Amino acid sequence: MTSDSLRELLTAVQTGATSVDAALDRLRGMPFEALGFANVDHHRALRCGFPEVLYCPGKTLEQVERIFDSLAAGEGNVLATRATPDQLAAIRRRRPDAAYHETARCVTLRQRPAQPPPTAVAIVAAGTSDLPVAEEARVTCEIMDQTTQTYYDVGVAGIHRLLRHEPELRRARVVVVVAGMEGALLSVVGGIVDAPVIGVPTSVGYGASFQGLAPLLTMLNSCAAGTAVVNIDNGFGAGYLASLINRQAAVNCKP
C-alpha cells in the first residue's frame, strides 16, 4: 500500500464511500503478509517510498508468482529483477498486464499514474556489453517515476563519444555510470559534472578483470570527488539510489 492509496482509502471512509469494515479488510494485510515461504512487506512503500522489490533468482515459479501477485494486491507499482522467461510466464498467470524488459531482465507492473519530476537521472554505459546492467538501472528509475536520459557505448576507449554529451550530462541531477573492464569511466564523468555520480562495476571483461573486481576496485579508488559505488552488476541498487536522490532534488527545486 502506498501513501496515495492509503490517503484515498481514508478519504473514502471519511466521505462514507467505504465502510469501516471494508477498510479494515483492506488494511488487514499490513504491515506484512505471511505466505509460508515469504513475508511480503506491504508497509515498505509507506516507510521507504517504494514497495518491496522481488529478486527472482533462487525462487521457484510458484514462489515468484505468489510474491508478485501479493505485491500487486497492494495497489502500488511492482518491480521484479533478474526474471527468466519462465518466471515471467508464471507471473502473467495472475497478472497478465505485467511488462517484460528483456535486456534488463526485469518485470514491471504499473498500477499508479506516473508523476515524473522535472529533474532527470542520466545513465551512462561504457559499452554495449554493459547494457543489461544499465537497463536494469533505467527500468528501476522509471518504475519509480523518474525521468531518465541514456548515453550508451561512450567508454574511455573513444572518449570523444562521451564528451559530445557533456552539456546534457551537466544538467542531470544524478548520474549512474556503468562500466566493466578497468572501470575508468566513473572518474571521467565524476570530473566533469557537479551532480552525485553512482558507479556500477560490471563483470564484463577478460580474465584479469576478475568478474568485475578490477572495475570495482578502480571505482572505489576514484580520485573524483562526489562519486559512490554499488556492488558488481547491481543496476537495480544504483537505479534505486539515483531515484531517491532525484526525488529530493525535485523537492528542493519547488518554490
N, C-alpha and C positions, 0 to 999 in steps of 0.2 A: 504494500500500500504506500502510495506516495503522499506527500503533504497536500498536493492538489486534490487527490481523490478523497483523502480524509476530510479536507475542508468541504468538499462537495457533499459528503455524507452527513456531516454535522449540520450543514445548511439545510439539507433535506429534512432532517429531524426537526430542526427549528421551525421550518415552514409547514410541517405536517405532511410533507410529500412522502416521507418514510417513517414507519413506526419505530418505536424504541426497540421492540423485539427484533424487527428486521435488521436494524443497525447492529444489535448485539450479535446476530448471526454472522454478519459480515466481519465483525471485529474478533470473532471467536478464534480465528487462526493467528492472531497476534499474541506475542511477538514472533513465534516460530511455529512451524507445522512439522510434527514428527511423522516421517514416512517409514520408520523402521530402520532403513539404511542411511537416512539423511535427516537432518533437522534444518528445514528450509527457513531462512531468516527473512520473515516478512516485514521486519521492523527496520531493515538496513537503509531503505530509501529515506525514511524519516531522520535517521541518525547521520547518514553519510551523503545523502543527496542522489543516490542511485541504487537500484535494487541489487541484491546478491547476483553475482555473475557465475554462470555454470561452466566449470572447466571439465571438458568431456573425456580426456584420456583416463584410462583406468576404470571407467564406469561401463556397466552393461547397457544394452539397448533399452531395457525396461527402466533402469535407473535414470538414464538420460531423459527418456520420455516423461516419466513421472515428475522428475525435478523441474524440467522445463514447464510442464503443464501447471505445476504448483506455483511457480514464479509468475506465470502468465495470469493465473487467477487473481493475483494481487493487483491487477489492472495497470501496472507500470510497464515500461519498455523492458524487453528481455534480451540479454546477450549470452550466447554460449560460444566458448572459444575452443579451437582445435578439434572441431567436429568432423567426423568422417561422413561420407555419403550415406552409409548405413544408419548412422546416428541421426542424420537429417531426416531420413525416411521414417524413423521411429518417432521423431518429434512431430512430423507432419500428420501422423495418425490422429493426434488430438488437436494440433494447431496447424491446419493446412495453409494458413497465411504466412507462416514463418518463411523468411527470406534467407537464401544461402549465398554467401560471398566466397566464391570458390578459391580465389587466390589467398584470401585471408584465413580461410578455413573456419569462418565464423557463421553462426546462425543468429539472426535478429528477428524480433517481433516488435513492431512499433504499435503501441496502443494509446499513446498520448501525443497530442499535436506537438510538432517541433517548435521550439522557442529559441532560435539561434541568436546569440549575442552579436553586437556589431563588430566585435574583435574576432580575429582568426588565429587558428593554430596552423603553423607551417610544418609540413612533414617532408623531410629531405632524405633521400636514399642514395647511397653511393653507387650501387649497381643494380642491374635487373635481377640478379640472384637474391638481392635483399628484399624484393617486393613482398613476399609472403609476410614478413615481419612488419614492413612499412604499412601494408594494407590492413594488418591486424590493428595497428595503431590508428589508422584512419577510420576504420569501421567503429572502433571503440569510441573515438571522439564524436562521430556523427550520431551514434545511437544515444550519446549523452548530450545531444543538441548543439554540438559545436560546429562552427563553420571551419572547413579545412581547405588548405591550399597545398598541392603536392608538387614536389620538384624531384623527379626520379632520374636515375642514371647520371648523376652530376659529381662523381667521385674525383679524388685528387689527381688521378692519372690524367685527367683532362680538366683541370681546374677552371679553365675559361668557361666551361658549361655552367659551373656554379656562379661565377662572378657576374654573369649576364643577368642573374636574378637578384643581385644584391639589393636593389631598391625595394623589391617586393618583400624580401626576407626581413629587411629592417622595419617594415610596417607590421610584422607579426608580433603578437603579444607573448607568444611562447613558441619555441621551435623544437621539434623532435628530429634527431639525426640518427639514421640507421646505417650502420656500416660494418662490414666484415673485414677480411684481410688484416691490415695493420690498424685500421680504425682511426686514421688521422683526420678524417673529415670533421669530427666533433670539434677539434681545436681550431680548424679553419673557420667554421661557422661561428664558434664562440668568439672569434677575434674580429668579426665584422658586424655583430648585432648587439643591441643593448637589452635584449629580452632574455629570460631564462632559457637555457638550452639543455634538453634532456637527451643523453646519448643512449643508444641501444646497440650494443655489440652483437653481431650475428655470428653464427657458426659457419659462415661462408669462407672458404679459403683452403689452401693446401696444408700439408702435414704440420708445419711449424706454427700454424695459426691455432693449433690445439683446440679445435671445435669451438672457437670463439674466445678462448682465454687470452690470446695475444691482443685482439682489439679491446677486450675488457680492461686489461692492464694499461694499454695505451690511453684509453679514455679516463681511467681513474687517475692517471698521472698527467693529465692535460694541464698545460700552463695557462690556458684561457680561463679567466675567472667567469663566474656565472654559469658554470656547467655542472650537471649532475648525471649520474649513470644508474641505469637499472640493470637487471640481470640479462644474461645472454639470451637472445631471441625473444625477449619479453616485450613485444609490441603492445600487448594489452596494458601492461603496467605503465608504459610510457604514455600511451593514449589517455589512460585514466588520470594520471597525474597532470598531464597537459590540460585536460578538460577542467580540472579543479582550479588550476592556475588561471585559465582563461575566464572562468566564471567570475573569479574575484576581480580580474582586470576589468570585466564588463561592469561589475557593480561599482567599481571605483570611477568608471567613466561617466556614470549617471550624474546629472546636475544636482 
